[in-house]
Amino acid sequence: MVYRSRDKYRCVVCGYVGPFAHKKTQKWLRSRLNAKCPGCSSLERHRFQWQLLDELLAGRDRSQLSLLHFAPEPCLEERLRPQFGEYLSADLFRSNVDRRVDVRKMPMADNSFDVILCSMVLHYVEGFESGLREIYRVLKPGGMAMLPVPMIHQNTCYEPAADSVLNMVVEPGPDFYQAYKAFFDEVQVHSSTDYDDALHFFLEQTDEHPFPMRLDHQKYADTIPVSRKALVANPD
């Protein structure tokens, strides 16, 4: 395993303290420095989500809560599944989930889940607005959904170039989360800049790129929107 330096970070998911490993792939967007925890294989966004979930559910009995987890990350699923009274994993294409589900047309009843996690999914969905509408529908009143997407441009590109190597239906920018406000009663965007760098929730790219939310040389902030359904559902 290759490490960039002797810098030590703390993983909020498994408690590991020490150097994080690089993540290198053939796709330039996904190659990052100090991205992966050697203890549980969590990446920046997984640890950030875990931290937020702990904060937002503090004091609540998770055994009394239900969670719908789209495209479940193994490092989170194996820890979240035993914590919640009801845990359902879902994906449209994967076979190793509880339900094969299209986020745009879910077979679940209205007001079914207290928490929905759907990370790095919606930018691949044609007509993602239908997904937002469905997520709101199946959320219980008072429920919340974490629906982060990657930040690619300063402004969202809704018509990516035909030769784009990213294969995304939408290439998001920070303004992408504005669309959420048309469907949810409250949307609050949390930033990695609100946390100590020792937790490493930010992105550390292998090369310079014109991504939004630049922090420093090759370093970029990350964000997670938390979207809520009011205790008294919006009649619209």
VEXZA-30349 format. One record per residue (C-alpha): residue number from 1; x, y, z. Coordinates in nm, 3 decimals, always signed. Example, Ala and Ser with C-alpha at 12.3 -4.5 7.8 and 13.67 -1.06 7.14 Angstrom:
// VEXZA-30349
@resi 1 px +1.230 py -0.450 pz +0.780
@resi 2 px +1.367 py -0.106 pz +0.714
***
This chain:
// VEXZA-30349
@resi 1 px +0.000 py +0.000 pz +0.000
@resi 2 px +0.139 py +0.341 pz -0.098
@resi 3 px +0.110 py +0.637 pz +0.135
@resi 4 px +0.177 py +0.996 pz +0.046
@resi 5 px +0.336 py +1.102 pz +0.372
@resi 6 px +0.354 py +1.034 pz +0.744
@resi 7 px +0.054 py +1.260 pz +0.806
@resi 8 px -0.200 py +1.096 pz +1.035
@resi 9 px -0.576 py +1.121 pz +0.997
@resi 10 px -0.867 py +0.988 pz +1.202
@resi 11 px -1.144 py +0.776 pz +1.054
@resi 12 px -1.479 py +0.852 pz +1.217
@resi 13 px -1.625 py +0.527 pz +1.077
@resi 14 px -1.391 py +0.266 pz +1.228
@resi 15 px -1.167 py +0.467 pz +1.463
@resi 16 px -0.842 py +0.407 pz +1.273
@resi 17 px -0.571 py +0.670 pz +1.326
@resi 18 px -0.275 py +0.691 pz +1.089
@resi 19 px -0.188 py +0.758 pz +0.725
@resi 20 px -0.463 py +0.722 pz +0.466
@resi 21 px -0.399 py +0.551 pz +0.132
@resi 22 px -0.417 py +0.694 pz -0.218
@resi 23 px -0.704 py +0.599 pz -0.446
@resi 24 px -0.585 py +0.563 pz -0.804
@resi 25 px -0.810 py +0.467 pz -1.093
@resi 26 px -0.813 py +0.501 pz -1.471
@resi 27 px -1.064 py +0.785 pz -1.444
@resi 28 px -0.887 py +1.108 pz -1.356
@resi 29 px -1.181 py +1.237 pz -1.155
@resi 30 px -1.162 py +0.949 pz -0.909
@resi 31 px -0.787 py +0.943 pz -0.841
@resi 32 px -0.713 py +1.116 pz -0.512
@resi 33 px -0.443 py +1.138 pz -0.250
@resi 34 px -0.496 py +1.028 pz +0.110
@resi 35 px -0.849 py +0.917 pz +0.025
@resi 36 px -0.898 py +0.569 pz +0.170
@resi 37 px -0.896 py +0.452 pz +0.529
@resi 38 px -0.687 py +0.132 pz +0.556
@resi 39 px -0.901 py +0.017 pz +0.846
@resi 40 px -1.245 py +0.005 pz +0.679
@resi 41 px -1.185 py +0.122 pz +0.318
@resi 42 px -1.407 py +0.426 pz +0.368
@resi 43 px -1.351 py +0.725 pz +0.142
@resi 44 px -1.389 py +1.097 pz +0.210
@resi 45 px -1.762 py +1.113 pz +0.136
@resi 46 px -1.836 py +0.799 pz +0.342
@resi 47 px -1.667 py +0.943 pz +0.649
@resi 48 px -1.837 py +1.280 pz +0.598
@resi 49 px -2.179 py +1.113 pz +0.574
@resi 50 px -2.110 py +0.905 pz +0.883
@resi 51 px -2.016 py +1.215 pz +1.081
@resi 52 px -2.328 py +1.403 pz +0.972
@resi 53 px -2.552 py +1.108 pz +1.046
@resi 54 px -2.409 py +1.085 pz +1.397
@resi 55 px -2.468 py +1.454 pz +1.455
@resi 56 px -2.818 py +1.469 pz +1.308
@resi 57 px -2.941 py +1.155 pz +1.484
@resi 58 px -2.776 py +1.228 pz +1.819
@resi 59 px -3.000 py +1.123 pz +2.105
@resi 60 px -3.237 py +0.920 pz +1.886
@resi 61 px -3.286 py +0.546 pz +1.920
@resi 62 px -3.186 py +0.406 pz +1.582
@resi 63 px -3.355 py +0.076 pz +1.658
@resi 64 px -3.681 py +0.268 pz +1.623
@resi 65 px -3.585 py +0.424 pz +1.289
@resi 66 px -3.599 py +0.303 pz +0.929
@resi 67 px -3.328 py +0.366 pz +0.669
@resi 68 px -3.338 py +0.328 pz +0.289
@resi 69 px -2.985 py +0.307 pz +0.144
@resi 70 px -2.940 py +0.345 pz -0.231
@resi 71 px -2.619 py +0.214 pz -0.391
@resi 72 px -2.499 py +0.108 pz -0.044
@resi 73 px -2.130 py +0.140 pz +0.028
@resi 74 px -2.003 py -0.178 pz +0.202
@resi 75 px -1.813 py +0.011 pz +0.473
@resi 76 px -2.135 py +0.189 pz +0.573
@resi 77 px -2.388 py -0.088 pz +0.510
@resi 78 px -2.223 py -0.342 pz +0.739
@resi 79 px -2.228 py -0.092 pz +1.025
@resi 80 px -2.566 py +0.073 pz +0.962
@resi 81 px -2.772 py -0.239 pz +0.895
@resi 82 px -2.756 py -0.372 pz +1.257
@resi 83 px -2.814 py -0.026 pz +1.404
@resi 84 px -3.153 py +0.052 pz +1.248
@resi 85 px -3.483 py -0.116 pz +1.324
@resi 86 px -3.545 py -0.139 pz +0.951
@resi 87 px -3.265 py -0.120 pz +0.697
@resi 88 px -3.331 py -0.165 pz +0.326
@resi 89 px -3.060 py -0.153 pz +0.060
@resi 90 px -3.162 py -0.070 pz -0.297
@resi 91 px -3.015 py -0.026 pz -0.643
@resi 92 px -3.146 py -0.043 pz -0.998
@resi 93 px -2.869 py -0.263 pz -1.139
@resi 94 px -2.687 py -0.437 pz -0.854
@resi 95 px -2.795 py -0.783 pz -0.744
@resi 96 px -2.639 py -0.773 pz -0.395
@resi 97 px -2.912 py -0.549 pz -0.250
@resi 98 px -3.242 py -0.613 pz -0.075
@resi 99 px -3.452 py -0.459 pz -0.354
@resi 100 px -3.394 py -0.378 pz -0.721
@resi 101 px -3.545 py -0.030 pz -0.732
@resi 102 px -3.559 py +0.261 pz -0.976
@resi 103 px -3.527 py +0.577 pz -0.766
@resi 104 px -3.769 py +0.746 pz -1.007
@resi 105 px -4.048 py +0.495 pz -0.944
@resi 106 px -4.025 py +0.327 pz -0.607
@resi 107 px -4.266 py +0.051 pz -0.501
@resi 108 px -4.258 py +0.170 pz -0.138
@resi 109 px -4.558 py +0.329 pz +0.031
@resi 110 px -4.578 py +0.699 pz +0.114
@resi 111 px -4.410 py +0.805 pz +0.438
@resi 112 px -4.206 py +0.486 pz +0.479
@resi 113 px -3.854 py +0.587 pz +0.590
@resi 114 px -3.701 py +0.811 pz +0.854
@resi 115 px -3.366 py +0.838 pz +0.673
@resi 116 px -3.265 py +0.797 pz +0.309
@resi 117 px -2.904 py +0.780 pz +0.191
@resi 118 px -2.855 py +0.816 pz -0.183
@resi 119 px -2.495 py +0.917 pz -0.245
@resi 120 px -2.336 py +0.975 pz -0.587
@resi 121 px -2.645 py +0.853 pz -0.774
@resi 122 px -2.868 py +1.132 pz -0.903
@resi 123 px -2.621 py +1.274 pz -1.158
@resi 124 px -2.647 py +0.943 pz -1.344
@resi 125 px -3.029 py +0.946 pz -1.350
@resi 126 px -3.217 py +1.068 pz -1.658
@resi 127 px -3.495 py +1.286 pz -1.522
@resi 128 px -3.341 py +1.303 pz -1.173
@resi 129 px -3.623 py +1.538 pz -1.068
@resi 130 px -3.856 py +1.236 pz -1.062
@resi 131 px -3.612 py +1.074 pz -0.820
@resi 132 px -3.625 py +1.376 pz -0.591
@resi 133 px -4.005 py +1.368 pz -0.598
@resi 134 px -4.010 py +0.998 pz -0.511
@resi 135 px -3.757 py +1.036 pz -0.230
@resi 136 px -3.974 py +1.308 pz -0.077
@resi 137 px -4.282 py +1.088 pz -0.114
@resi 138 px -4.139 py +0.787 pz +0.072
@resi 139 px -3.980 py +0.997 pz +0.348
@resi 140 px -4.172 py +1.007 pz +0.670
@resi 141 px -4.279 py +1.351 pz +0.798
@resi 142 px -3.978 py +1.476 pz +0.992
@resi 143 px -3.749 py +1.250 pz +0.789
@resi 144 px -3.426 py +1.347 pz +0.617
@resi 145 px -3.236 py +1.247 pz +0.304
@resi 146 px -2.865 py +1.282 pz +0.224
@resi 147 px -2.832 py +1.316 pz -0.154
@resi 148 px -2.477 py +1.429 pz -0.241
@resi 149 px -2.336 py +1.437 pz -0.594
@resi 150 px -1.981 py +1.521 pz -0.707
@resi 151 px -1.892 py +1.882 pz -0.779
@resi 152 px -1.752 py +1.894 pz -1.134
@resi 153 px -1.804 py +2.251 pz -1.260
@resi 154 px -1.858 py +2.599 pz -1.123
@resi 155 px -2.208 py +2.578 pz -1.270
@resi 156 px -2.407 py +2.263 pz -1.342
@resi 157 px -2.385 py +2.136 pz -1.698
@resi 158 px -2.721 py +1.983 pz -1.788
@resi 159 px -2.608 py +1.883 pz -2.136
@resi 160 px -2.263 py +1.723 pz -2.107
@resi 161 px -2.054 py +1.696 pz -2.423
@resi 162 px -2.106 py +1.376 pz -2.619
@resi 163 px -1.737 py +1.292 pz -2.581
@resi 164 px -1.727 py +1.349 pz -2.204
@resi 165 px -1.542 py +1.066 pz -2.029
@resi 166 px -1.754 py +1.102 pz -1.715
@resi 167 px -2.067 py +0.933 pz -1.857
@resi 168 px -2.292 py +1.148 pz -1.638
@resi 169 px -2.640 py +1.264 pz -1.738
@resi 170 px -2.570 py +1.585 pz -1.550
@resi 171 px -2.226 py +1.718 pz -1.452
@resi 172 px -2.307 py +1.904 pz -1.129
@resi 173 px -2.186 py +2.226 pz -0.977
@resi 174 px -2.279 py +2.378 pz -0.640
@resi 175 px -2.599 py +2.520 pz -0.790
@resi 176 px -2.729 py +2.166 pz -0.854
@resi 177 px -2.866 py +2.152 pz -0.501
@resi 178 px -3.096 py +2.445 pz -0.576
@resi 179 px -3.317 py +2.195 pz -0.761
@resi 180 px -3.376 py +2.011 pz -0.434
@resi 181 px -3.559 py +2.310 pz -0.288
@resi 182 px -3.850 py +2.258 pz -0.528
@resi 183 px -3.921 py +1.918 pz -0.371
@resi 184 px -3.818 py +1.933 pz -0.003
@resi 185 px -3.938 py +2.153 pz +0.279
@resi 186 px -3.583 py +2.231 pz +0.395
@resi 187 px -3.242 py +2.188 pz +0.234
@resi 188 px -2.924 py +2.256 pz +0.430
@resi 189 px -2.585 py +2.213 pz +0.262
@resi 190 px -2.304 py +2.104 pz +0.495
@resi 191 px -1.942 py +2.170 pz +0.399
@resi 192 px -1.626 py +1.978 pz +0.477
@resi 193 px -1.470 py +2.311 pz +0.573
@resi 194 px -1.673 py +2.297 pz +0.896
@resi 195 px -1.455 py +2.009 pz +1.020
@resi 196 px -1.096 py +1.958 pz +1.126
@resi 197 px -0.859 py +1.865 pz +0.842
@resi 198 px -0.747 py +1.566 pz +1.051
@resi 199 px -1.077 py +1.400 pz +0.957
@resi 200 px -0.996 py +1.450 pz +0.586
@resi 201 px -1.348 py +1.507 pz +0.453
@resi 202 px -1.207 py +1.725 pz +0.173
@resi 203 px -1.087 py +1.601 pz -0.168
@resi 204 px -0.717 py +1.593 pz -0.251
@resi 205 px -0.687 py +1.543 pz -0.627
@resi 206 px -0.378 py +1.388 pz -0.783
@resi 207 px -0.360 py +1.676 pz -1.033
@resi 208 px -0.486 py +2.031 pz -1.068
@resi 209 px -0.836 py +2.060 pz -1.217
@resi 210 px -1.081 py +2.350 pz -1.249
@resi 211 px -1.319 py +2.209 pz -0.987
@resi 212 px -1.531 py +2.442 pz -0.772
@resi 213 px -1.472 py +2.504 pz -0.401
@resi 214 px -1.094 py +2.514 pz -0.421
@resi 215 px -0.919 py +2.520 pz -0.084
@resi 216 px -0.550 py +2.497 pz -0.169
@resi 217 px -0.312 py +2.332 pz -0.412
@resi 218 px -0.505 py +2.028 pz -0.547
@resi 219 px -0.743 py +2.040 pz -0.249
@resi 220 px -1.118 py +2.099 pz -0.276
@resi 221 px -1.404 py +2.123 pz -0.030
@resi 222 px -1.687 py +1.871 pz -0.042
@resi 223 px -2.053 py +1.924 pz +0.043
@resi 224 px -2.347 py +1.712 pz +0.152
@resi 225 px -2.704 py +1.843 pz +0.124
@resi 226 px -2.946 py +1.730 pz +0.393
@resi 227 px -3.302 py +1.753 pz +0.263
@resi 228 px -3.597 py +1.728 pz +0.501
@resi 229 px -3.967 py +1.663 pz +0.497
@resi 230 px -4.160 py +1.875 pz +0.743
@resi 231 px -4.346 py +1.710 pz +1.031
@resi 232 px -4.661 py +1.850 pz +0.869
@resi 233 px -4.623 py +1.758 pz +0.503
@resi 234 px -4.640 py +2.036 pz +0.247
@resi 235 px -4.986 py +2.009 pz +0.084
@resi 236 px -4.829 py +2.092 pz -0.254
***
